[in-house]
Amino acid sequence: MYIYNVTTNIQEDVHEKWVEWMKNEHIPDMLNTGKFTKVLMSRVMVKEEMGGITYSVQYTAESKEMLQKYYDENAADLRSRSKAFDGKFVAFRTEMEVVKELDS
């Protein structure tokens, strides 16, 4: 299993609009690609020197191949849909391979 993590710092003046867009449009669009099985959106509880509010969104994919399929077939289009927030955020992406998952 792979996690595609996107960490985003969003400016406070558009923060609420961005969160609503993520919850109501972007995350559902990501799930509708069929490449991810679940999503976890978390607020990072560290005050950034540069300001803004930081979130981590983790998309779970069943395999590296499925994640690559997302990059090849969907990434450019879905990333382009954030134009309303251009210049208002900084994002970086990380791929993680799940080694072990435990439930309590």
ChimeraX attribute file (.defattr): number of C-alpha atoms within 10 A of each C-alpha:
attribute: neighborCount
match mode: 1-to-1
recipient: residues
	/A:1	15
	/A:2	20
	/A:3	22
	/A:4	19
	/A:5	19
	/A:6	16
	/A:7	20
	/A:8	19
	/A:9	21
	/A:10	22
	/A:11	19
	/A:12	15
	/A:13	10
	/A:14	14
	/A:15	18
	/A:16	12
	/A:17	12
	/A:18	21
	/A:19	15
	/A:20	11
	/A:21	15
	/A:22	17
	/A:23	12
	/A:24	11
	/A:25	13
	/A:26	18
	/A:27	18
	/A:28	13
	/A:29	14
	/A:30	20
	/A:31	15
	/A:32	11
	/A:33	14
	/A:34	11
	/A:35	22
	/A:36	21
	/A:37	12
	/A:38	14
	/A:39	18
	/A:40	11
	/A:41	17
	/A:42	12
	/A:43	13
	/A:44	14
	/A:45	9
	/A:46	8
	/A:47	10
	/A:48	11
	/A:49	6
	/A:50	8
	/A:51	11
	/A:52	18
	/A:53	18
	/A:54	22
	/A:55	17
	/A:56	18
	/A:57	19
	/A:58	22
	/A:59	22
	/A:60	23
	/A:61	22
	/A:62	15
	/A:63	15
	/A:64	16
	/A:65	12
	/A:66	17
	/A:67	22
	/A:68	14
	/A:69	14
	/A:70	19
	/A:71	14
	/A:72	10
	/A:73	13
	/A:74	15
	/A:75	15
	/A:76	11
	/A:77	10
	/A:78	16
	/A:79	10
	/A:80	10
	/A:81	12
	/A:82	14
	/A:83	9
	/A:84	12
	/A:85	14
	/A:86	10
	/A:87	9
	/A:88	16
	/A:89	18
	/A:90	13
	/A:91	12
	/A:92	10
	/A:93	12
	/A:94	10
	/A:95	14
	/A:96	13
	/A:97	13
	/A:98	11
	/A:99	7
	/A:100	6
	/A:101	6
	/A:102	4
	/A:103	3
	/A:104	2
